[in-house]
Amino acid sequence: MVILGIDPGIATVGFGIITAEGSVHKPVRYGVVSTAAGLRLSVRLAQIYDDVSELIKTFKPDAIAIEELFFNTNQKTAVSVAHGRGVIILAGERMGIPMFEYTPLQVKQAITGYGRADKRQMMDMVKRLLNLKDVAKPDDASDALALAICHARNATSLLNISGGNSVCSTI
């Protein structure tokens, strides 16, 4: 199974592509899609849509794992991230790729076994789980890899294999 993990944003969208066969996860590619701050929102959204569509065409994922929107104190940032997330979801839907949504708590639990793990712990565990030489940089790429691993672990859980609800998306 090929999984595309996406850490949504507007200035920086993290992506991480892994293969998963049982409990073995291997990195394929990771990085970020960046948009310039001075561009109109519509231009930035079009760039994100085009770049994510290209990732999907190139790597042909079986599933996309995306972080559920987490509202913090900055509402303006949250709205911009929601716009970016929307075009990412649209790109996946247009290309017929199943979309799965995970909260930060679910991802942390799947990666470290502790839902309140800090960023350093998460990045170190992603490095270990994927047998990377160094921690994946930037942070957004590491977060996207964590989302992909989270989905791989969820998709192969005994609950899903034994006929449980295999759709973990709220979309």
SULWO-V517646 format. One record per helix or strand of 3 or more residues. SS is the DSSP state (hx for helix, st for strand). FROM is the first residue (numbers start at 1). TO is the last residue. If there is no record, write none. Layout:
{{SS & FROM & TO} {SS & FROM & TO}}
This chain:
{{st & 2 & 7} {st & 12 & 21} {st & 24 & 34} {hx & 41 & 59} {st & 63 & 67} {hx & 75 & 94} {st & 98 & 102} {hx & 104 & 112} {hx & 119 & 129} {hx & 139 & 155} {hx & 158 & 161}}
